[in-house]
Amino acid sequence: MKLYKSADDTFFMGECKGSGKNPYVTSADFIDPTKPVFRCSCPSRQFPCKHSLGLMYEMMADKKFEPCEIPEDIVRKRGKIAAKNAPEKAPEELTPEEAAKLAKKKASAAKTAKKAKTAKLEKQLEGLELCEKAVKELLAAGLGTMGGTSLSAYQSLSKQLGDYYLIGPQKLVNKLIFEISVSQVSNAEAHYDNAIDVLEKLYTLIKKSREYLNKKLESDDVANDDTILYEELGGAWKISELEALGKCEKDARMVQLSFWVDYDESRKEYTDTGVWLDLNSANVYQTKNYRPLKSLKYVKADDTVFGAVNVPSMAVYPGEGNVRVRWDGAEFSELTEDDFAKIRAAAVKSINADAKEIKNLLKNAMQSPILFKLVEFAKIGKIGDSVVLKQSCGDTLTLLDCPELVSTTVKQLSILPNASLLENGVMLCGFWYDAASRFVCAQPMCIIPNSENSIVRLLY
């Protein structure tokens, strides 16, 4: 391997023999020591590639590098990076010519972006029409007809929806295909019921989205706005976009009450879910980290968090109930006695008083099928075969495992280290609608006893 370096020690280069006829040329540019740039003429898509790693091994081994001039193409690339990262001048620092040029550039970029956004919305409308036609045909014929050759038609529809920028409806169609396929093989009624739920959400999404997109095109306002439909159609929010809409909270102090990992076979994707309480606002939020199978080595998994998380700025997604939040950068600290007092104060004192709100949120097909709330309780025990939570005010709530979550009611409540945990405390409950009994039930997620400052997690 031939080795070269610049006189200022910011550029290193080497020739490395590979599988090809000619040696590969690999380099490491340290003009910005905090963000080194690695380049190589090999076809690898990894950066740094193995040839760049070899170059760095030679650097660490203090091998002899011959002096060289920095190649012209590297100088040009450095200039482009510097220009891209250079801070914009303040308006008062611009000359009239520079101000006019900048205004023209921004106006041109905005016009191009608006044109592209308009074309995308029009394309989405076309796709929704196609999807609605298929859904109506399925509703008329019945879910039982969705098999054999018919199933291949829906698989084809799923592929088409990707071309129409409808990633959300595409995932629902894939979920529908999966549930029907499993139900036809196993004759499991639960999967057929799941398919009905998916179909209901898909139909609702088509109806609401078409109305939403038509209004945006008619008003000539194609910018993203505060609606859950943007993400449900397949859009991915940036934190900066949510902050621009005012969807953020400052100086949040968060405590994680529950955490688990799901795998969705229809989407080939893991989801890391955390349920959090904002100790300042008493709102219960969720964090979601999506990890597709094909990207597992690129997406870092989330994990359980203990203690308090102090977040300077937290982006809040549109929606109702336990909306999703995200943040970049936070500080960790121990939970204090005052923090535990706030957790207990955030608990619902009367389930009956909140019953209407809970039912309305659970009935909304566009919202999550599970709603998380902190609930005060005086005692938890069995009445017949049912596990029941009783509040100090006398209200009662049936505790029952949600099919979408790992069991905690039967498995975890029976093996608690101390029976006193079932008396006088606060419980995080996952409320869900049980179609079999036609009642709203709740799955226990964690317990915060009044007798001590601790969080006993039942799902982890």
C-alpha positions as MATLAB code, in Angstrom:
seq = 'MKLYKSADDTFFMGECKGSGKNPYVTSADFIDPTKPVFRCSCPSRQFPCKHSLGLMYEMMADKKFEPCEIPEDIVRKRGKIAAKNAPEKAPEELTPEEAAKLAKKKASAAKTAKKAKTAKLEKQLEGLELCEKAVKELLAAGLGTMGGTSLSAYQSLSKQLGDYYLIGPQKLVNKLIFEISVSQVSNAEAHYDNAIDVLEKLYTLIKKSREYLNKKLESDDVANDDTILYEELGGAWKISELEALGKCEKDARMVQLSFWVDYDESRKEYTDTGVWLDLNSANVYQTKNYRPLKSLKYVKADDTVFGAVNVPSMAVYPGEGNVRVRWDGAEFSELTEDDFAKIRAAAVKSINADAKEIKNLLKNAMQSPILFKLVEFAKIGKIGDSVVLKQSCGDTLTLLDCPELVSTTVKQLSILPNASLLENGVMLCGFWYDAASRFVCAQPMCIIPNSENSIVRLLY';
ca = [
       0.000    0.000    0.000;
       1.382    3.408   -0.995;
       0.770    6.051    1.660;
       0.611    9.845    1.331;
      -0.292   12.803    3.558;
      -0.541   16.582    3.273;
       1.924   18.899    4.979;
      -0.730   20.119    7.449;
      -1.730   16.556    8.446;
      -5.374   17.120    7.468;
      -5.401   14.779    4.466;
      -4.257   11.150    4.231;
      -4.390    8.941    1.169;
      -3.361    5.442    0.206;
      -3.425    3.009   -2.685;
      -4.806   -0.363   -1.694;
      -4.788   -3.537   -3.771;
      -8.252   -5.034   -4.001;
     -10.068   -7.591   -6.117;
      -9.977   -5.345   -9.174;
      -7.199   -4.980  -11.740;
      -6.167   -1.534  -10.504;
      -5.570   -0.582   -6.858;
      -8.269    1.363   -5.035;
      -7.526    4.910   -3.907;
      -8.799    5.617   -0.410;
      -8.527    8.819    1.614;
      -9.364   10.377    4.968;
     -10.010   14.126    5.139;
      -9.640   15.707    8.596;
     -10.155   19.373    7.641;
     -12.911   19.203   10.311;
     -11.515   16.825   12.987;
     -15.004   16.331   14.483;
     -16.436   15.201   11.128;
     -13.805   13.302    9.129;
     -14.747   12.451    5.547;
     -13.755    9.070    4.092;
     -13.643    8.449    0.352;
     -12.695    5.408   -1.681;
     -12.815    4.345   -5.330;
     -14.094    0.885   -4.365;
     -17.786    0.005   -4.992;
     -18.602   -0.511   -1.280;
     -21.562    1.458    0.123;
     -20.133    1.432    3.637;
     -18.397    4.529    4.950;
     -15.726    4.125    6.060;
     -15.125    1.041    3.913;
     -12.586   -1.647    4.814;
      -9.926    0.124    2.719;
     -10.431    3.368    4.674;
     -10.215    1.365    7.898;
      -6.936   -0.105    6.661;
      -5.650    3.412    5.988;
      -6.505    4.445    9.547;
      -4.750    1.362   10.947;
      -1.635    2.465    9.096;
      -1.999    5.961   10.566;
      -2.339    4.550   14.092;
       0.720    2.347   13.527;
       2.814    5.452   12.674;
       3.694    4.105    9.247;
       5.734    6.360    6.963;
       3.562    8.588    4.740;
       5.096   10.381    1.771;
       4.280   14.114    1.513;
       1.777   15.121   -1.165;
      -0.298   18.056   -2.344;
      -4.011   17.938   -1.607;
      -5.717   16.861   -4.891;
      -7.729   19.551   -6.693;
     -10.970   17.552   -6.509;
     -10.596   17.337   -2.713;
     -10.009   21.105   -2.530;
     -13.205   21.682   -4.556;
     -15.193   19.294   -2.350;
     -13.903   21.034    0.764;
     -15.062   24.343   -0.674;
     -18.552   23.013   -1.349;
     -18.843   21.604    2.179;
     -17.611   24.870    3.688;
     -20.088   26.886    1.619;
     -22.921   24.555    2.618;
     -22.079   24.776    6.326;
     -21.308   28.492    6.362;
     -23.782   30.426    8.547;
     -26.133   32.721    6.679;
     -25.485   36.402    6.986;
     -27.928   38.446    9.012;
     -30.290   40.498    6.784;
     -28.619   43.746    7.839;
     -25.213   42.377    6.757;
     -26.304   41.705    3.178;
     -25.628   44.097    0.334;
     -28.674   45.050   -1.789;
     -27.406   42.725   -4.526;
     -26.931   39.830   -2.092;
     -30.367   40.411   -0.543;
     -32.055   40.414   -3.955;
     -30.185   37.282   -5.008;
     -31.100   35.481   -1.765;
     -34.767   36.497   -2.045;
     -34.899   35.261   -5.629;
     -33.258   31.974   -4.647;
     -35.699   31.411   -1.775;
     -38.709   32.305   -3.933;
     -37.564   29.883   -6.640;
     -36.993   27.097   -4.084;
     -40.402   27.707   -2.502;
     -42.116   27.650   -5.908;
     -40.398   24.386   -6.869;
     -41.232   22.794   -3.506;
     -44.867   23.882   -3.751;
     -45.179   22.496   -7.268;
     -43.732   19.147   -6.179;
     -45.988   19.043   -3.117;
     -49.076   19.811   -5.226;
     -48.196   17.019   -7.664;
     -47.744   14.619   -4.733;
     -51.155   15.484   -3.237;
     -52.841   15.018   -6.614;
     -51.117   11.657   -6.988;
     -52.278   10.640   -3.500;
     -55.860   11.492   -4.423;
     -55.621    9.219   -7.461;
     -54.343    6.413   -5.271;
     -57.117    6.912   -2.726;
     -59.718    6.538   -5.481;
     -58.097    3.266   -6.512;
     -57.985    2.040   -2.910;
     -61.586    3.077   -2.199;
     -62.835    1.130   -5.208;
     -61.114   -2.026   -3.940;
     -62.457   -1.538   -0.392;
     -66.037   -1.033   -1.602;
     -65.825   -4.173   -3.736;
     -64.538   -6.102   -0.727;
     -67.301   -4.764    1.524;
     -69.921   -5.738   -1.049;
     -68.537   -9.243   -1.596;
     -67.533   -9.915    2.032;
     -64.157  -10.591    3.663;
     -64.619  -14.307    3.105;
     -64.021  -13.783   -0.626;
     -60.551  -12.362    0.007;
     -58.604  -15.497   -0.810;
     -56.967  -17.414   -3.654;
     -56.689  -15.362   -6.822;
     -58.491  -12.473   -5.124;
     -55.675  -12.214   -2.589;
     -53.114  -11.648   -5.342;
     -55.188   -8.676   -6.551;
     -54.853   -7.026   -3.123;
     -51.127   -7.777   -3.094;
     -50.921   -5.975   -6.426;
     -52.931   -3.083   -4.941;
     -50.455   -2.844   -2.079;
     -47.542   -2.429   -4.510;
     -49.434    0.236   -6.472;
     -50.168    2.292   -3.349;
     -46.427    2.773   -2.843;
     -46.267    4.458   -6.263;
     -49.011    6.841   -5.125;
     -47.085    7.930   -1.976;
     -49.668    6.164    0.202;
     -47.394    4.273    2.582;
     -49.977    4.386    5.404;
     -52.836    2.788    3.405;
     -50.295    0.359    1.920;
     -49.399   -0.887    5.417;
     -53.095   -1.302    6.252;
     -53.690   -3.324    3.082;
     -50.694   -5.514    3.971;
     -52.117   -5.956    7.480;
     -55.505   -6.877    5.998;
     -53.888   -9.459    3.696;
     -51.965  -10.944    6.623;
     -54.976  -11.235    8.957;
     -57.201  -12.815    6.283;
     -54.455  -15.234    5.186;
     -53.897  -16.413    8.772;
     -57.610  -16.690    9.533;
     -58.191  -18.847    6.443;
     -55.419  -21.242    7.452;
     -56.104  -21.444   11.185;
     -59.842  -20.592   11.222;
     -58.990  -18.282   14.144;
     -61.878  -15.879   14.683;
     -59.587  -13.335   16.349;
     -57.718  -12.738   13.080;
     -60.989  -12.271   11.216;
     -62.035   -9.689   13.842;
     -58.668   -7.986   13.425;
     -59.243   -7.838    9.677;
     -62.582   -6.094   10.244;
     -60.875   -3.515   12.483;
     -58.193   -2.900    9.842;
     -60.803   -2.547    7.110;
     -62.737   -0.051    9.232;
     -59.634    2.072    9.775;
     -58.703    1.875    6.084;
     -62.168    3.005    4.992;
     -62.158    5.856    7.542;
     -58.674    6.934    6.458;
     -59.669    7.016    2.784;
     -62.778    9.074    3.496;
     -61.110   11.620    5.793;
     -57.937   11.878    3.693;
     -59.761   12.543    0.438;
     -61.701   15.376    2.045;
     -58.517   16.750    3.600;
     -56.465   16.626    0.386;
     -59.234   18.200   -1.718;
     -59.494   21.124    0.717;
     -55.749   21.692    0.608;
     -55.665   21.704   -3.189;
     -58.719   23.996   -3.423;
     -57.187   26.481   -0.981;
     -53.793   26.276   -2.742;
     -52.215   25.670    0.664;
     -50.121   22.515    0.325;
     -47.903   23.027    3.380;
     -47.980   20.427    6.170;
     -50.366   21.308    8.972;
     -51.458   20.082   12.384;
     -53.287   16.877   11.485;
     -52.836   13.188   12.181;
     -53.707   12.465    8.537;
     -50.281   13.542    7.277;
     -48.558   10.720    9.141;
     -51.397    8.227    8.575;
     -50.987    8.691    4.824;
     -47.315    7.853    5.166;
     -45.611   11.178    5.881;
     -42.702   11.306    8.330;
     -42.483   14.337   10.574;
     -39.185   16.092   11.213;
     -38.723   17.633   14.643;
     -38.066   21.001   12.979;
     -41.395   20.788   11.104;
     -43.344   20.086   14.294;
     -41.588   22.953   16.081;
     -42.463   25.283   13.183;
     -46.131   24.401   13.767;
     -45.757   25.181   17.475;
     -46.034   21.480   18.344;
     -43.421   21.398   21.073;
     -43.038   21.619   24.834;
     -40.178   23.349   26.564;
     -38.373   22.122   29.687;
     -40.304   18.854   30.035;
     -39.419   16.478   32.866;
     -40.307   12.973   31.750;
     -40.569    9.662   33.593;
     -40.986    6.367   31.754;
     -43.783    4.258   33.250;
     -43.707    1.302   30.855;
     -41.711   -0.067   27.932;
     -42.072   -3.039   25.560;
     -41.118   -4.278   22.113;
     -43.646   -5.522   19.518;
     -43.088   -7.308   16.237;
     -45.568   -6.840   13.368;
     -45.317   -9.732   10.912;
     -47.358   -7.927    8.249;
     -44.960   -4.951    8.305;
     -41.814   -6.986    9.056;
     -41.018   -4.423   11.701;
     -40.176   -4.108   15.397;
     -41.596   -1.219   17.410;
     -40.081   -0.062   20.696;
     -42.825    1.679   22.688;
     -42.406    3.747   25.832;
     -45.228    5.269   27.903;
     -44.163    8.456   29.671;
     -45.596   10.981   32.094;
     -44.616   14.627   31.736;
     -44.266   15.622   35.399;
     -44.805   19.288   34.552;
     -47.987   19.015   32.450;
     -49.310   15.666   33.833;
     -49.840   14.495   30.222;
     -49.217   10.846   29.334;
     -47.283   10.468   26.082;
     -45.756    7.689   23.980;
     -42.421    7.300   22.242;
     -42.174    5.048   19.184;
     -39.007    3.698   17.616;
     -39.654    1.783   14.378;
     -37.089   -0.839   13.332;
     -37.830   -2.614   10.005;
     -36.185   -6.018    9.658;
     -34.275   -4.893    6.586;
     -32.790   -1.962    8.540;
     -32.073   -3.544   11.917;
     -28.325   -3.011   11.690;
     -28.821    0.693   10.975;
     -31.522    1.579   13.538;
     -30.540    1.561   17.200;
     -33.031   -0.082   19.541;
     -34.620    1.882   22.389;
     -34.514    0.515   25.914;
     -36.064    0.885   29.347;
     -35.243    4.201   31.045;
     -35.149    4.618   34.810;
     -35.094    7.940   36.626;
     -36.167   11.297   35.234;
     -35.345   12.687   31.782;
     -35.032   16.467   31.508;
     -35.841   17.551   27.956;
     -35.119   21.168   26.894;
     -37.396   20.924   23.826;
     -39.806   18.100   23.011;
     -41.665   17.737   19.700;
     -45.312   16.678   20.077;
     -47.067   14.871   17.216;
     -50.628   15.808   16.146;
     -53.484   13.704   17.487;
     -55.503   12.984   20.606;
     -54.930   10.783   23.629;
     -51.388    9.569   24.259;
     -49.750   11.290   21.304;
     -46.207   10.500   20.258;
     -43.298   12.702   21.339;
     -39.660   12.949   20.269;
     -36.600   14.823   21.387;
     -32.924   15.253   20.588;
     -30.720   15.598   23.619;
     -31.708   15.243   27.263;
     -30.207   15.037   30.760;
     -30.884   12.203   33.206;
     -31.404   12.560   36.951;
     -32.787   10.627   39.899;
     -36.503   10.761   40.667;
     -37.264   12.863   43.736;
     -39.966   12.655   46.368;
     -41.663   15.610   44.690;
     -41.641   13.698   41.365;
     -43.474   10.764   42.938;
     -45.987   13.168   44.468;
     -46.662   14.521   40.953;
     -47.106   10.992   39.567;
     -49.742   10.231   42.211;
     -51.432   13.611   41.691;
     -51.782   12.878   37.945;
     -53.905    9.766   38.609;
     -57.620    9.649   37.773;
     -59.639    9.660   41.022;
     -62.940    8.597   39.431;
     -62.996    6.271   36.429;
     -66.714    6.852   35.928;
     -66.120   10.588   35.558;
     -63.628    9.955   32.730;
     -65.550    7.055   31.157;
     -67.114    9.118   28.347;
     -63.803   10.628   27.268;
     -62.127    7.203   27.314;
     -64.918    5.589   25.254;
     -64.917    8.398   22.663;
     -61.171    8.118   22.131;
     -61.313    4.328   21.835;
     -64.202    4.513   19.339;
     -62.163    6.728   16.996;
     -60.785    4.428   14.293;
     -57.962    6.893   13.581;
     -56.615    6.723   17.131;
     -54.655    4.026   18.936;
     -56.822    1.091   20.158;
     -55.205    1.457   23.611;
     -55.414    4.540   25.849;
     -53.031    4.873   28.793;
     -54.042    6.619   32.024;
     -52.827    6.671   35.606;
     -55.579    5.453   37.941;
     -55.801    5.732   41.734;
     -56.872    2.525   43.487;
     -57.756    1.417   47.010;
     -57.652   -2.316   46.359;
     -57.142   -4.857   43.591;
     -58.629   -8.335   43.957;
     -60.812  -11.006   42.392;
     -64.584  -11.013   42.100;
     -65.502  -14.446   40.789;
     -63.152  -15.130   37.896;
     -62.516  -11.437   37.201;
     -59.669   -9.258   38.477;
     -61.140   -5.933   39.590;
     -59.642   -2.600   40.582;
     -61.622   -0.627   43.158;
     -61.071    3.086   43.773;
     -61.412    5.032   47.010;
     -64.569    6.666   45.612;
     -66.105    3.216   44.993;
     -65.709    3.109   41.193;
     -64.594   -0.255   39.818;
     -62.691   -1.347   36.719;
     -62.242   -4.833   35.257;
     -58.589   -5.674   34.625;
     -58.119   -7.833   31.544;
     -55.177   -8.445   29.209;
     -55.375   -6.693   25.851;
     -54.763   -9.112   22.944;
     -52.195   -6.680   21.505;
     -49.978   -6.784   24.610;
     -48.127   -9.441   26.594;
     -50.150  -10.776   29.543;
     -49.728   -8.940   32.859;
     -53.095   -9.377   34.621;
     -52.755  -13.116   35.199;
     -49.012  -13.635   35.008;
     -47.591  -10.605   36.825;
     -50.178   -9.585   39.446;
     -50.064  -13.097   40.915;
     -46.290  -13.058   41.480;
     -45.795   -9.611   43.005;
     -43.121   -9.668   45.709;
     -45.438   -7.988   48.191;
     -49.239   -8.354   48.407;
     -49.430   -4.846   49.887;
     -48.742   -3.533   46.358;
     -52.384   -4.378   45.575;
     -53.644   -1.844   48.116;
     -53.578    1.965   48.107;
     -51.572    3.067   45.140;
     -51.580    4.290   41.568;
     -51.627    2.064   38.474;
     -50.872    2.834   34.862;
     -53.716    1.193   32.922;
     -53.973    0.474   29.216;
     -57.699    0.950   28.421;
     -59.136   -1.032   25.509;
     -62.525   -2.132   24.200;
     -63.362   -5.824   24.611;
     -65.746   -6.703   21.765;
     -66.684  -10.029   23.395;
     -68.028   -8.464   26.606;
     -68.745   -5.042   25.025;
     -67.017   -3.384   27.966;
     -64.045   -1.066   28.267;
     -61.381   -3.007   30.173;
     -57.892   -2.097   31.303;
     -54.585   -3.929   31.360;
     -52.264   -3.157   34.309;
     -48.909   -1.768   33.147;
     -47.167   -0.633   36.349;
     -47.864    0.145   40.015;
     -46.698    3.126   42.062;
     -47.431    2.294   45.725;
     -48.320    5.037   48.213;
     -46.144    3.384   50.848;
     -42.845    3.850   49.001;
     -41.302    5.836   46.168;
     -40.891    3.163   43.508;
     -42.304    2.092   40.145;
     -43.115   -1.607   39.862;
     -43.247   -2.450   36.160;
     -45.501   -5.297   35.059;
     -44.591   -5.071   31.365;
     -40.968   -4.743   30.336;
];
